[in-house]
Amino acid sequence: MGCGNGKVLPEASKKGYVSVVQSLVAFSKARGDDEPKKRAEKQRSLWFSTSVKNLQPASNSQRAGPHRDNVTKYKDKFDPRVTARYDIRALIGRGSFSRVVRVEHRVTRQPFAIKMMEVEAPEGRQVCASELAVLRRVSHSHVVQLIEVFQFPRRVYVVLELATGGELLDRVVSRGHFTERDATKALRMVLAGVGHLHNLGITHRDLKPENLLYYHPGADSRLLVTDFGLATFGGAGSGISGPDGSIGGDCTGADRSWSLRTTCGTPEYMAPEVLLRKPYSCAVDMWALGVIAYVVLSGSMPFEDDSRTRLYRSIVRGKYSFHGDPWPSVSDLAKDFVQRLLPSDPAARLTADQAIRHPWVVTMAAGSSVKNLHCAGLGRLTSLEGGPRAAAGQSIWSESRTTSSQRVPGASSPSN
Ligand SMILES: Nc1ncnc2c1ncn2[C@@H]1O[C@H](COP(=O)(O)OP(=O)(O)OP(=O)(O)O)[C@@H](O)[C@H]1O
């Protein structure tokens, strides 16, 4: 979900980051815990102890680990008006400003997820407002569905459809094999969900594999776009008001509007124009999808560096490569798809509607390619989980927004 933590340090010289990072650290201390750190450590040890041959990804509830035994403790924190309607069953996980629990409706016995959001601090309030503004507006089979909301001064309880199928990468790893067909199947669902958001003038701004959840564990499960804590209504024209007063608009055609300026996202998935603090559009989501496509195809990150400064530099330069395994066995069409999502010039990137019609996506859907994308790639996913995701792959956000109609110049191509 929403905001990051104190790990966003190399960028501390940038004014906006400092204030947000400091306030988040202060918020975390005020809560009396160092949860993000603990969570990252837990994930790291979980994944590093997993062998490539016997990949058993942890379910959300396993990740909660010891917290599971503390359900009673969390039950007490829930407002009685919520527990009168829903039976709290288990803790699924925690975000920077939230706890997510599995619940059962007391009458229908239907399972749901409840995201309990702390809204006392301004950051939590803003994340919650973004999340609700989007969820209340969206209804799509590939976007997590809002059921109902209980709003109180200190806490907001967001009842959501329950996703039990795990995260995108968990599934890639747990199956032990992954084909281009599997990749296009997953990407088609994400593109459908993201295309719907963009049609409504919504930019997600934090697309990454952890925010893509399967509805159920079966092979035919829907994949859901989740976590709208950083989402915004960007663009111009439709007059939809975002939680922060921004004006939304259609973001689907070549004539995208360039009106957002807030620096936010998860470093490894951030588009160059965001890092350069240029006005940007929903094309930043398409960049993130390019990174996601690269990851599911290869098990490695296109842009990765322990130093955040160097990471940002490589993103801004648009330098990534198709060297090493499994790229020689990946089809040219798949590489073309990635390339068309990762030009530095956002105007040159495919839109969601164009991407879903890309020949790779279309032909793979119709075809029967079952070529495995190498166990080597899958092995790297385990270290990815312990690496950028756990150590640095946290969302960050800062700064203000303005309206502008500037376009961002410059294109890039990968070194093949
Ligand atoms: N509808 C849902 N069904 C099942 N699990 C969910 C659902 N929504 C969120 N989760 C899981 O709950 C956990 C916490 O999610 P949440 O969105 O609150 O925070 P986050 O994105 O993990 O962290 P942060 O807030 O720091 O970005 C995650 O493991 C997430 O996958």
Ligand as a Chemical Component Dictionary entry (heavy atoms), coordinates in Angstrom:
data_LIG
# 
_chem_comp.id                   LIG 
_chem_comp.type                 NON-POLYMER 
_chem_comp.pdbx_formal_charge   0 
_chem_comp.three_letter_code    LIG 
# 
loop_
_chem_comp_atom.comp_id 
_chem_comp_atom.atom_id 
_chem_comp_atom.alt_atom_id 
_chem_comp_atom.type_symbol 
_chem_comp_atom.charge 
_chem_comp_atom.model_Cartn_x 
_chem_comp_atom.model_Cartn_y 
_chem_comp_atom.model_Cartn_z 
_chem_comp_atom.pdbx_ordinal 
LIG N1  N1  N 0 -8.196 -7.965  -0.624 1  
LIG C1  C1  C 0 -7.151 -8.637  -0.126 2  
LIG N2  N2  N 0 -7.194 -9.973  -0.025 3  
LIG C2  C2  C 0 -6.130 -10.656 0.487  4  
LIG N3  N3  N 0 -4.997 -10.101 0.919  5  
LIG C3  C3  C 0 -4.893 -8.764  0.837  6  
LIG C4  C4  C 0 -5.957 -7.963  0.314  7  
LIG N4  N4  N 0 -5.560 -6.664  0.364  8  
LIG C5  C5  C 0 -4.318 -6.667  0.876  9  
LIG N5  N5  N 0 -3.910 -7.917  1.168  10 
LIG C6  C6  C 0 -2.616 -8.317  1.738  11 
LIG O1  O1  O 0 -2.500 -7.709  3.014  12 
LIG C7  C7  C 0 -1.147 -7.338  3.258  13 
LIG C8  C8  C 0 -1.110 -5.865  3.656  14 
LIG O2  O2  O 0 -1.556 -5.113  2.546  15 
LIG P1  P1  P 0 -1.559 -3.540  2.531  16 
LIG O3  O3  O 0 -2.091 -3.131  1.211  17 
LIG O4  O4  O 0 -2.233 -3.028  3.750  18 
LIG O5  O5  O 0 -0.065 -3.141  2.741  19 
LIG P2  P2  P 0 1.218  -3.348  1.827  20 
LIG O6  O6  O 0 0.908  -2.909  0.468  21 
LIG O7  O7  O 0 1.699  -4.763  1.971  22 
LIG O8  O8  O 0 2.298  -2.398  2.527  23 
LIG P3  P3  P 0 2.485  -0.797  2.466  24 
LIG O9  O9  O 0 1.285  -0.197  3.082  25 
LIG O10 O10 O 0 3.688  -0.596  3.301  26 
LIG O11 O11 O 0 2.695  -0.429  1.038  27 
LIG C9  C9  C 0 -0.371 -7.671  1.980  28 
LIG O12 O12 O 0 0.252  -8.924  2.161  29 
LIG C10 C10 C 0 -1.448 -7.791  0.931  30 
LIG O13 O13 O 0 -1.095 -8.716  -0.093 31 
# 
loop_
_chem_comp_bond.comp_id 
_chem_comp_bond.atom_id_1 
_chem_comp_bond.atom_id_2 
_chem_comp_bond.value_order 
_chem_comp_bond.pdbx_ordinal 
LIG N1  C1  SING 1  
LIG C1  N2  SING 2  
LIG C1  C4  DOUB 3  
LIG N2  C2  DOUB 4  
LIG C2  N3  SING 5  
LIG N3  C3  DOUB 6  
LIG C3  C4  SING 7  
LIG C3  N5  SING 8  
LIG C4  N4  SING 9  
LIG N4  C5  DOUB 10 
LIG C5  N5  SING 11 
LIG N5  C6  SING 12 
LIG C6  O1  SING 13 
LIG C6  C10 SING 14 
LIG O1  C7  SING 15 
LIG C7  C8  SING 16 
LIG C7  C9  SING 17 
LIG C8  O2  SING 18 
LIG O2  P1  SING 19 
LIG P1  O3  DOUB 20 
LIG P1  O4  SING 21 
LIG P1  O5  SING 22 
LIG O5  P2  SING 23 
LIG P2  O6  DOUB 24 
LIG P2  O7  SING 25 
LIG P2  O8  SING 26 
LIG O8  P3  SING 27 
LIG P3  O9  DOUB 28 
LIG P3  O10 SING 29 
LIG P3  O11 SING 30 
LIG C9  O12 SING 31 
LIG C9  C10 SING 32 
LIG C10 O13 SING 33 
# 
